[in-house]
């Protein structure tokens, strides 16, 4: 009798196991869906997790590829989208002119008579992340140096090599009197060694002929698998792009590439009779990283020394910015860790003072 009962209970036990398994699977599914919804609400855009933005084409044409206010460029990788009014995209007042520069007006091919034109190249700190158009370093530079106009050639996530290419591709066409390259160390020079940073990009190497520019034309597609471009949960668990500063730095190779990039920048400026100043500085959130992270403190120093050894007109702002950061703390930081408007104003003053003190071939006029 007991054996019969045991046999008759077997289907019931099997159903219970199946039911328990389905319950567990449903609970896991609910948790995963909930996590996905929370991540979508928290990050809004998946590239904020992966660090890789996918180009989107609205019209199907190659030149229409755009993402997050940027447009594809076959040599530079990307530039700001011409004509963009970005108040809806960013929590600050943003205007990109019809030439792809952050400005409220377009510029003539040459400066007006009596005006000194300065072309300022850099990454997001020059472009002006988290600040209005009139609070960027180039905008403040204009107010510090009457009789000058400062063109903002900064671009989010650019490396030093991309700045060099932008000088060649676009900068010289505006006939500037002077070029200022604002290089964040070590991040901007480390970016030169990768073919992907937010978007696919050119990268730089050394061969028998000297500096080699690779990955041009820049591919339009990212190298992220489909799931990391659509599933926020998969992206945050497995698809994060490591921060450039977290990657192993081959200091000797990186410094050699930077030397060659600087030599090419210098040659371009000399060819077009453009004065040149290089400004080296740390990104705001990197001050403590450089101070506390043993591997990067000497890397910063080595890179700065390499720039000094070239004999280029150099202004290093690490010391002043470190003192300012320690004195002002959060008062100089934007919410995302960039330098904010008060810090940008002071950076522009330091650059203006340096330019005004130039002794040889001086085209910059000091403020009265």
C-alpha angles and dihedrals in degrees: 000000000000090000090054091049090050091052093048092049093053096083089048092053090047091052090050091052091049090047091049091048092049090048091053092046091049091049090050090048091051091050092048093047090046091050090048092052092047091050092048090051092045100045103023091193123053093218088069085068103036098033088227121107120202117225114240124203115206097182101026094245120127092237092053095069107124141159133179095347095316132108131211120260120190094217106025097037094232144354133190113285109261113244094016118157101193108182088113093050100042136035091240139060109278131178125172114193124225090268094060095255125125100253141109093234139041121246130231116238089256132027119260119261112286094016122115112214119211121190111207118200126189148107130279091312090064094036087055113244111199095004134095122254093263092050099062123109093252091049092051089045090061092054091048093051112044113206093035136099119206117206114209109227092162118128134187114265096000120156125214091263092054089052088054091051092048090054089053097040100042115352100071089051090069092056098229121191092215138017123210117194113197105198121188111214129249098354102059095050094043089055089062089071097059131071093211130052113149087321133021108281144173116276131200134230141161124250135162091285094052125247113028122198110208135189095035123168083047111229116244096218125080118227094234117121116247094255092056090054095051112023113069093193094053090045095053093044100043112357106064114131107228113244112256091240091055093059121093108269117221091204099188094051093043093050092048091052090048091051091053092047091051091048090053092047089051093049091050092050092048091049091054097037093247121151115232135212125171119205117197121195142143124255112252097251089047097063093088092037090059092042096048105026107082097201093055102043093070091039090059091048093048092050093047091049090051089056091048092051092060090067093232118149098270134186115187113196099180094104097045092045093047090052091045092048092050091047099044103023112175092007088079097043129091117217092262095048100263122126109272132217098284090048091047090052091054093045089053091051092053091049092046092050090050093049092047091054095053107127106193126057089355115187096159117091119216120236113259 
